[in-house]
């Protein structure tokens, strides 16, 4: 050991020593005042596999494989990568891989981690927004399958988050596609989320279940949250049935005129009663399914309301009870709409008769009491610290206007032919509607639409029976409605005023109701105001039809008002547009319909106003066609 050490020391001493002068004090400093420039190679940047945050970019193959990875972090990164790619406008290269993509994204609804489920819903939202409905349709069954699995999952957290997935579908998927593909199955799953069957039989009575066990929300809030989504699903069914099929146009051949032919041809309808031929019950398969929904849902909705219904010592509703009542009334209205659509399509009344027989009395007892003493409902005033967001459409506000206005038409549907026993009940409803008309100026358009919808069954659909038991209150309600319309207290937004006008015109067209309501004496303010509508830019088809009916009935009040306005009406006729069913007609044909009114009204022209208006038209060369037709109308015997 010692010999080697000495040998190493001698080798060190033998090395050449570099000796130099030391720098003066203060100069041994590194210079940093020089400038540098980054070297950028464009091709390398383009092919770089890292983002600006240092995260590794994944190609499409890696992304699709990571959607099924066992690691939660890998799955979330893949979902974010898909979302970023879609937001950057690169959806075209995903078209060939939609099957795998939908499988991977929709499977996130069943993920055990809440963060992964939320990422999958965000990505599904962006994907459905970027794709056309025809591209989604072949793979919609994949999404619907995972949704149903999530709604029936054993874990309450996954069940609760399944509503978020449904929100995405309701927002991004067309109602017709959602209703056609899986609405019927989803409705059954909704029923399972808030109730369970008392027996193994599927159509047996069901009982409400308690809270899911999360501890974060009450049972009432959970059921309300589920029922709101059920309301949206039923709304898609209603809107899909209301969609009108394209009408084929029949073109007649003319040798000297260019012809344009449609591909579609009108399909002849078979009006034979096939059920009578085959000796089968009239209730179709669709009607049987709808009856099943009614048997399961209506008892559940009423039980849900009975749990939160206020007691006599505290008649005001809590906020949760008001929200529950709002969604329950909306669901019952939608169910009645589906029944009406089904019966119109199949020309039957069996389902509505069955509904009234089994649930009419229960509805009155649970929601109104027998004499209507519980009606109308009001909510406990909210504390000042509550935001205005809590007073909106969820619970209807402190006056509970949507709830109360929804109860009125439902009562009319359950009792279309009321008798003396329901006189006091309908007296409460009519009195409440008059109070609503007095508060019209403070109502937004959405609530005014509900007011008009509640007036229609009282003043038109059930009016014949109601005039036998509550004639004076009903006539008073009509007078207030006419005063409100003529006084322009109904807003023109959302078509509210137009709906009131159509309602009043339909009453006028029915001669029996017109006479029983008081005839010209009662409708005088409305009839005198009616010709003023011909001075506006547009007039509705229903309004023009009602005017023609009044002229054929030789209504003196209307014809006198029409003659007084005739110079202005005739001069404005060139600018007038008729909206509604006759929009496709020639403009001159609609102008002739207005001019035909003066054929009946000319007898009321004592001052010769029509003749003066005709001379003014004849002086204007551009109105020669209208002038010629008006001259023929006035001279026709």
GILINSUL-V418770 format. One record per residue. N is the residue number from 0. PHI is phi in degrees with one decimal (NA if undefined). Layout:
# GILINSUL-V418770
N_PHI + N_PHI
This chain:
# GILINSUL-V418770
0_NA + 1_-66.6 + 2_-65.7 + 3_-64.2 + 4_-65.3 + 5_-63.9 + 6_-62.8 + 7_-66.8 + 8_-62.8 + 9_-64.7 + 10_-68.8 + 11_-69.6 + 12_-67.9 + 13_-78.2 + 14_-67.7 + 15_-75.1 + 16_-95.0 + 17_-93.3 + 18_-115.1 + 19_-142.8 + 20_-75.5 + 21_-78.1 + 22_-69.3 + 23_-62.6 + 24_-64.2 + 25_97.9 + 26_-100.7 + 27_-85.3 + 28_-130.2 + 29_-74.7 + 30_-81.0 + 31_-123.7 + 32_-93.2 + 33_-88.3 + 34_-107.4 + 35_-125.1 + 36_-135.9 + 37_-69.1 + 38_-94.5 + 39_-115.0 + 40_-109.8 + 41_-59.5 + 42_-63.1 + 43_-67.2 + 44_-64.9 + 45_-66.1 + 46_-95.1 + 47_-65.8 + 48_-105.6 + 49_-128.2 + 50_-83.7 + 51_-69.3 + 52_-94.3 + 53_87.1 + 54_-86.9 + 55_-77.3 + 56_-76.3 + 57_-110.7 + 58_-78.9 + 59_-63.3 + 60_-64.3 + 61_-66.3 + 62_-62.8 + 63_-64.9 + 64_-71.5 + 65_-75.2 + 66_-61.9 + 67_-107.0 + 68_-69.9 + 69_-74.0 + 70_-85.8 + 71_-64.3 + 72_-63.3 + 73_-64.1 + 74_-65.7 + 75_-67.1 + 76_-62.7 + 77_-65.9 + 78_-64.1 + 79_-64.9 + 80_-63.4 + 81_-63.6 + 82_-65.1 + 83_-65.6 + 84_-65.3 + 85_-69.5 + 86_-67.3 + 87_-81.9 + 88_88.8 + 89_-106.2 + 90_-85.2 + 91_-66.2 + 92_-75.0 + 93_-92.3 + 94_-58.1 + 95_-75.8 + 96_-123.8 + 97_-65.9 + 98_-61.9 + 99_-66.2 + 100_-66.3 + 101_-65.7 + 102_-60.5 + 103_-70.4 + 104_-73.6 + 105_-66.0 + 106_-63.2 + 107_-63.9 + 108_-65.1 + 109_-101.5 + 110_-65.2 + 111_-73.1 + 112_-91.3 + 113_-63.7 + 114_-62.1 + 115_-68.0 + 116_-64.2 + 117_-65.2 + 118_-63.3 + 119_-66.0 + 120_-67.6 + 121_-63.0 + 122_-68.1 + 123_-62.0 + 124_-61.7 + 125_-66.4 + 126_-66.5 + 127_-65.8 + 128_-69.4 + 129_-80.0 + 130_-98.8 + 131_-77.8 + 132_-57.9 + 133_-69.3 + 134_-79.1 + 135_-84.1 + 136_-53.7 + 137_-65.3 + 138_-112.8 + 139_-66.6 + 140_-63.1 + 141_-65.9 + 142_-62.9 + 143_-64.2 + 144_-64.6 + 145_-66.4 + 146_-63.1 + 147_-66.0 + 148_-64.2 + 149_-68.8 + 150_-69.2 + 151_-108.7 + 152_-69.6 + 153_-74.7 + 154_-85.7 + 155_-60.8 + 156_-64.4 + 157_-70.4 + 158_-59.8 + 159_-66.0 + 160_-72.8 + 161_-62.2 + 162_-66.1 + 163_-67.7 + 164_-65.5 + 165_-65.6 + 166_-59.3 + 167_-62.4 + 168_-66.1 + 169_-64.2 + 170_-85.2 + 171_-105.6 + 172_-96.4 + 173_-58.3 + 174_-57.0 + 175_-63.7 + 176_-66.8 + 177_-66.2 + 178_-71.5 + 179_-70.8 + 180_-84.9 + 181_-148.6 + 182_-61.1 + 183_-63.7 + 184_-73.0 + 185_-63.9 + 186_-60.4 + 187_-60.7 + 188_-68.4 + 189_-59.6 + 190_-61.8 + 191_-68.4 + 192_-73.5 + 193_-118.3 + 194_-153.6 + 195_-143.3 + 196_-72.9 + 197_-75.8 + 198_-133.8 + 199_-72.6 + 200_-66.7 + 201_-64.1 + 202_-94.4 + 203_-78.2 + 204_-62.8 + 205_-119.1 + 206_-124.5 + 207_-68.3 + 208_-97.0 + 209_-85.2 + 210_-61.7 + 211_-68.5 + 212_98.3 + 213_-73.6 + 214_81.2 + 215_-97.0 + 216_-147.2 + 217_-75.7 + 218_-61.5 + 219_-63.0 + 220_-64.7 + 221_-64.1 + 222_-64.7 + 223_-62.6 + 224_-63.1 + 225_-68.4 + 226_-67.7 + 227_-63.2 + 228_-67.8 + 229_-63.0 + 230_-60.8 + 231_-67.5 + 232_-65.7 + 233_-63.3 + 234_-63.1 + 235_-66.5 + 236_-64.0 + 237_-64.2 + 238_-68.3 + 239_-68.7 + 240_-76.4 + 241_-79.1 + 242_-63.8 + 243_-85.4 + 244_-72.3 + 245_-62.2 + 246_-88.3 + 247_-76.0 + 248_-104.8 + 249_-91.4 + 250_-109.3 + 251_-93.7 + 252_-71.6 + 253_-131.8 + 254_-64.0 + 255_-100.4 + 256_-138.2 + 257_-61.6 + 258_-113.7 + 259_-128.9 + 260_-111.1 + 261_-81.8 + 262_-75.3 + 263_-74.5 + 264_-130.3 + 265_-60.2 + 266_-89.2 + 267_-66.4 + 268_-88.8 + 269_-100.2 + 270_-92.7 + 271_-69.8 + 272_-83.8 + 273_-65.7 + 274_-68.3 + 275_-67.8 + 276_-65.6 + 277_-89.5 + 278_58.4 + 279_-109.9 + 280_-65.1 + 281_-74.9 + 282_-70.6 + 283_-76.3 + 284_-64.0 + 285_-64.0 + 286_-65.7 + 287_-64.0 + 288_-64.9 + 289_-64.4 + 290_-65.1 + 291_-62.7 + 292_-58.1 + 293_-63.7 + 294_-63.2 + 295_-86.8 + 296_-82.0 + 297_-58.9 + 298_-61.8 + 299_-65.9 + 300_-63.5 + 301_-69.1 + 302_-64.7 + 303_-62.0 + 304_-72.1 + 305_-63.3 + 306_-69.2 + 307_-114.3 + 308_-62.0 + 309_-69.0 + 310_-91.5 + 311_-56.1 + 312_-73.6 + 313_-138.7 + 314_-74.0 + 315_-78.0 + 316_-88.5 + 317_-76.0 + 318_-64.5 + 319_-65.0 + 320_-66.3 + 321_-65.2 + 322_-66.0 + 323_-63.9 + 324_-62.9 + 325_-60.7 + 326_-73.3 + 327_-64.7 + 328_-65.6 + 329_-63.3 + 330_-65.6 + 331_-65.0 + 332_-65.6 + 333_-65.6 + 334_-63.4 + 335_-64.4 + 336_-64.4 + 337_-63.5 + 338_-62.7 + 339_-63.7 + 340_-64.7 + 341_-64.4 + 342_-70.1 + 343_-66.1 + 344_-70.3 + 345_-104.9 + 346_54.3 + 347_-145.2 + 348_-125.3 + 349_-65.1 + 350_-69.7 + 351_-68.5 + 352_-64.2 + 353_-62.8 + 354_-65.5 + 355_-67.4 + 356_-64.0 + 357_-96.1 + 358_-128.8 + 359_-63.8 + 360_-64.7 + 361_-63.2 + 362_-62.1 + 363_-64.8 + 364_-64.3 + 365_-78.4 + 366_-106.5 + 367_-126.1 + 368_68.0 + 369_-62.1 + 370_-104.5 + 371_79.7 + 372_-69.2 + 373_-76.4 + 374_-95.0 + 375_-87.8 + 376_-92.0 + 377_-137.4 + 378_-102.2 + 379_-62.0 + 380_-55.6 + 381_-77.3 + 382_-66.6 + 383_-64.2 + 384_-75.0 + 385_-67.7 + 386_-77.8 + 387_-65.7 + 388_-64.6 + 389_-78.4 + 390_-100.9 + 391_-86.8 + 392_-72.7 + 393_-66.4 + 394_-114.8 + 395_89.1 + 396_85.2 + 397_-69.3 + 398_-85.2 + 399_52.6 + 400_-62.3 + 401_-60.6 + 402_-65.8 + 403_-66.0 + 404_-70.1 + 405_-78.6 + 406_-68.5 + 407_-61.5 + 408_-66.3 + 409_-64.3 + 410_-61.7 + 411_-65.8 + 412_-73.6 + 413_-72.6 + 414_-129.3 + 415_-70.7 + 416_-125.0 + 417_-69.5 + 418_-118.8 + 419_-61.0 + 420_-65.5 + 421_-96.0 + 422_-61.8 + 423_-65.8 + 424_-61.2 + 425_-69.0 + 426_-61.5 + 427_-62.7 + 428_-64.4 + 429_-66.1 + 430_-61.7 + 431_-65.7 + 432_-64.6 + 433_-64.7 + 434_-63.9 + 435_-65.9 + 436_-64.2 + 437_-73.0 + 438_-103.5 + 439_-59.1 + 440_-63.3 + 441_-96.3 + 442_-96.8 + 443_-72.3 + 444_-56.9 + 445_-62.5 + 446_-75.6 + 447_-65.9 + 448_-62.2 + 449_-66.2 + 450_-62.2 + 451_-64.4 + 452_-63.8 + 453_-80.8 + 454_-71.1 + 455_-59.1 + 456_-65.5 + 457_-74.0 + 458_-90.1 + 459_-127.7 + 460_-69.4 + 461_-106.1 + 462_-64.1 + 463_-59.1 + 464_-75.5 + 465_-67.8 + 466_-65.8 + 467_-82.0 + 468_-118.9 + 469_-134.2 + 470_-64.2 + 471_-62.9 + 472_-60.4 + 473_-68.7 + 474_-65.1 + 475_-63.3 + 476_-62.9 + 477_-63.1 + 478_-61.8 + 479_-65.2 + 480_-63.6 + 481_-64.0 + 482_-63.0 + 483_-67.4 + 484_-72.6 + 485_-64.3 + 486_-77.8 + 487_56.6 + 488_-86.9 + 489_-81.2 + 490_-71.7 + 491_-86.0 + 492_-70.4 + 493_59.3 + 494_71.6 + 495_-66.1 + 496_-61.3 + 497_-64.3 + 498_-68.2 + 499_-65.3 + 500_-60.4 + 501_-62.5 + 502_-63.4 + 503_-65.6 + 504_-66.2 + 505_-66.4 + 506_-65.0 + 507_-64.2 + 508_-67.1 + 509_-88.0 + 510_-60.2 + 511_-65.3 + 512_-67.4 + 513_-57.3 + 514_-72.1 + 515_-70.8 + 516_-79.1 + 517_124.2 + 518_63.3 + 519_-61.0 + 520_-61.3 + 521_-78.0 + 522_-95.4 + 523_-54.5 + 524_-60.8 + 525_-69.8 + 526_-66.3 + 527_-70.8 + 528_-82.4 + 529_-57.4 + 530_-61.6 + 531_-64.4 + 532_-68.6 + 533_-75.2 + 534_-97.4 + 535_-90.3 + 536_-60.5 + 537_-133.4 + 538_-136.5 + 539_-78.2 + 540_-61.3 + 541_-64.2 + 542_-65.4 + 543_-64.9 + 544_-67.3 + 545_-66.9 + 546_-61.9 + 547_-64.0 + 548_-63.5 + 549_-63.2 + 550_-67.4 + 551_-66.3 + 552_-81.2 + 553_55.6 + 554_-74.0 + 555_-65.6 + 556_-63.1 + 557_-66.7 + 558_-67.5 + 559_-64.7 + 560_-66.2 + 561_-66.1 + 562_-65.6 + 563_-63.1 + 564_-95.7 + 565_-58.8 + 566_-59.3 + 567_-69.1 + 568_-63.2 + 569_-68.4 + 570_-69.9 + 571_-86.6 + 572_-62.1 + 573_-63.5 + 574_-91.2 + 575_-75.5 + 576_-118.3 + 577_-100.2 + 578_-106.3 + 579_120.3 + 580_-65.7 + 581_-96.9 + 582_-61.8 + 583_-77.5 + 584_-74.0 + 585_-64.2 + 586_-62.4 + 587_-66.6 + 588_-63.7 + 589_-69.4 + 590_-63.9 + 591_-65.0 + 592_-64.4 + 593_-70.9 + 594_-65.8 + 595_-64.1 + 596_-62.6 + 597_-75.6 + 598_-62.7 + 599_-81.6 + 600_-83.7 + 601_-63.7 + 602_-67.9 + 603_-87.5 + 604_-84.5 + 605_-84.5 + 606_-105.7 + 607_70.3 + 608_-69.4 + 609_-66.9 + 610_-65.2 + 611_-65.5 + 612_-65.3 + 613_-65.8 + 614_-63.9 + 615_-64.2 + 616_-65.8 + 617_-66.0 + 618_-75.9 + 619_-100.6 + 620_-63.6 + 621_-71.5 + 622_-106.0 + 623_-63.0 + 624_-65.9 + 625_-66.9 + 626_-63.2 + 627_-63.1 + 628_-71.1 + 629_-64.8 + 630_-63.7 + 631_-67.8 + 632_-66.3 + 633_-71.2 + 634_-93.0 + 635_-79.1 + 636_-114.3
